[in-house]
Amino acid sequence: MRNLLMKVSYDGTDYNGFQTQPGGHTIQDYLEEAIRRLSGEQLKITASGRTDAGVHARAQVFNFYTASPIPVERWCMALNTWLPEDIVVSDAMEVPMEFHSRHAAKRKTYRFTINANQYPDLFNRRYQIHHHGKLDIAAMRQGLSHLIGTHDFTTFASRKSTKPSHVRTIFDAWIEKDTSTCRPGTRDQGIIHTFISGNGFLQHMVRIIMGTLIEVGEGKRQPDDMKVILKAQNRAAAGPTAMGKGLMLWEVDYDIASQEKHND
């Protein structure tokens, strides 16, 4: 038996999230079916975490145990022949048998994208939300800074969360602005990317943070309100849950370089 780690990117628009569920049509379903077709093995993969319906991933990580003799460097190309075009496996390596994609993750980074130009971007509409009104980006940066550190994030968790603890650590959070799409003489503000990096995230946590942060940008809340909202530990204190299509699992970090056996 071998334990293989792989990295997958996907456009989550047309899927019911990453994790297998009764309704089917999830990223996990398609990955496991591709593995079955390739190796003949009916198995379950373990991912670094789940993403909601409509949410995307640039670098989701998963692992699984296999008895297949297929060389590790052949897995990516072979699996991609069995996967839809909006799911692509890009990396594969053999890791120690005890490695677990979720438990071993040291840091996860999400990116949320807002198109703050007057008109939507037709070709990127799947990966960003559109906000044509003016946003105070400086205020949003200030509000976001209050979330860095170790806190109880109950306020920013779904009411359906079943986690025994809502304490999480945000290592870093920042906003990048791309003005390359702005038209001269207009009120276009460009594309606003918000990155949030932490040791773990609760259900809907980033989307609720963003829904609240957008209200700060609109002037409906003050930047320092984020401190009060956080301390309330009450979902009702926060803003709406932002649309999932603007969210992307950007990166998952591990400390496994010294343990790596193979890497394509």
N, C-alpha and C positions, 0 to 999 in steps of 0.2 A: 504494500500500500504506500501511496505517496500523498502528501498534502500539497495541493497546488493553490497558489494565490493568483488572482487575475484582476485586471482593472478594466472596467467597462464604462463607456459613455453612452448616453441615450437621450433622445428627445422624448420626454414623458407626456407630451400632449395627448396622445391617443390611448394612454394606458391607465389602468386603475392603481397606479402606484407601483412601487418596487416589490413589496412583499406579497407572497401568495395569499389569496383570500377566496372565499366561496364563489364570488362572481367571476373569478378567473381574469384572463387578459392582463397579467402583470408582467413586469420585466423578469422577475424570477421564474415565472412559468416558461417564458421563451428561452431563457438561458438553460434551464434544466432539460427542456425538450431538445435543445441543440446538443447538449452533452450526451443525452440518451442516443440520439441519432448517430453521433460520432463514435462513442465508445461502447454503446449497448448497455450502459449502466443507468439504472433508475435510482437517482440519488437526490439529496437535498443540499443546496449550497447555503453557506453562512455569509451574510453581508455585513459590512461595517455599520450599517444602519438602514432604516427604511426611508423612503421618500413618498410623499403624498401623490395622489392622482394629479397629473398635469405638471408635476415638478420634474426638472431635468437633472442630469448629472454629467459633469465633465470628467470626473474621476471617481466613480464608485468602486469600491474594492470588495471582493468576495473570495472565499476559499472553499475547497471541498476535497474529500478523500477519494482517491481513485486507484483501482488496480490495473488500469489501462497502461500498456507499454508505450503508448504514443509519446515520442520525444517532446519535451516541454516547449521547444522552439516551434513546433508545428501546430500547437493548440489554437492560437489566435486565428490564423488564416483558415484553419479547418472549421472552427466554430462559426466564423463570420459567413461561411457559405450556407449555413443553416439558419442564420438570424435575419430578421427584417432589416431593411436599410437604415432604420432609425435606432438600431442597437448595434454597437461596435465594440468588440473586445480588442484591446490594444496592447496589453502587456500580460505576461505569464511568467511565473517563477516557482520553483519548488522551495517550500519553507519547512521548518521543523514540524513534526507531527502535532505538537502541542499548540501550534499557532492558531489563534482564533481572531478572525477579522474584526469583530466588534470589541472583544475584550482587550485586544492588543493595541487598538487605536489610541494614539497619544493626543491628537489634535484633529479637529474637523473644521473646515472652512466653507462657509456658504457665501454665495454672491446673489444679491437681489438687484435687478435692473429696472430702472424707470426711464422711459423716454419722455423727457420734459420739453420736447419741441411742440410747436403748435399742432402738427399733424402726426398721426401714427406712421410708423415705418412699416410699410406693407411686407417687406421681406424679412423683418425680424420680429413680427408681431407675436410669434409663438414664444419668444424668449424675454419679453419685456412688457411691463404694463405701461399704458400711456396716460400721462398727466399733463394736459395742455396748459393748466394754470401755473402761475409763477410760484416757485418754491424757494424758500430761504435756506439755501444749502449750508450756510455758516451756522444757522440755528440748528439744523439737523445734525451737523457734526458735533456741536456742543451737547445736544441731547443724547446722542449716541455714546459720548464719552462717559456718561454716568453709569453705563451698564458694564463697563470693564471692571473685572474683579470677580470675587466669589460671592454670590448672592443666592437668595431663595427667589426663583423666577416663577413662582406660582401665578403672578399677575399675567405673565406672558405665556402661560401654558393653556392648552385646550382644557375645557371643563371635563372632557372625557379622559384626561390623562390618568393612568393607573400606576404611575411610578411611585414607589414608596417615599422618595425624596425628590424635591424640586430644586435642590441646591446644585448649581452648576458654576463653572468658572469660565468667564470670557477673557481670553488672553489678549485679544486685540480686536479693534473694530475701527473701520475707516471708510471714507467715501472718496471715490475717484470720479472725476468729471471729464467726459469726452465731448469737446465742442466741435469736432470735425464735421458733424452733420448740420451745424447751425447755418441758417441762411442769412446773409447780410441784410440789415435793416428790418429784421423781424424780432419777435419776442422769444425766439427759440432759446432754450437753455442747454440743449445738448442731452447726452445720455449720462445718467447718474448711476454709477455702480456702487452699491454698499456691500462691503465685505465684513463678515462677522466670524471670528475664529475662536473656538472654545474646546473644552474637553468633552463636551456632549451637549445635546440639545433635546428639549422636550417637544412633544407633539405640537405642531403649529407655532413653535416658539419664535422662529425668525420671522414668519409671516405676521404674527401679532406685533412684534417689535416694529416691523416696517409699517404696518397700518397705523401705529401710534406715531411713529417718526414722521410720516407724511403729514399728519395733523399738525405736528410741530412746524414743518416746512410751510404749511398753509397759514400759520399764525393762529390756529385754533387752540394751540397749547404753547406754553413757554418751554424753552430747553430744560430749565431746572425742574419742570414738572415731572420729568422722567424719573427723578430721584423719589418723588412722592408716590408716583405710580408704582414703582418697583417695591417700595416699602409696604404698600397697601396689601400685597399678597392676595389680591382679589382680581379675578379676570375682568370684572365689571369696570375696574378703574382704567383699563387700557382701551386703546382704539380698536377698530375693526381688524379682521384677519385679511391681510392683503392677498390678492389673487395668486394662486400657485404658479402660474406660468412665468412670473418674473423671477422665480427662485431656481437656483442651480447649486447642487452639491459640487463645490469647486475643487476641493482637495482633501485627502485623508492622509495624515502623516503617521508613520510607524518608525520604530527603532529596530529595524530588522536587517540593516545593510550587512552587518558582520555575520549574520546567520544565513544569508542568501546562498543557495547552492547553484541555481541556474537563473539566468535572466535573458530574455530575448530582446 
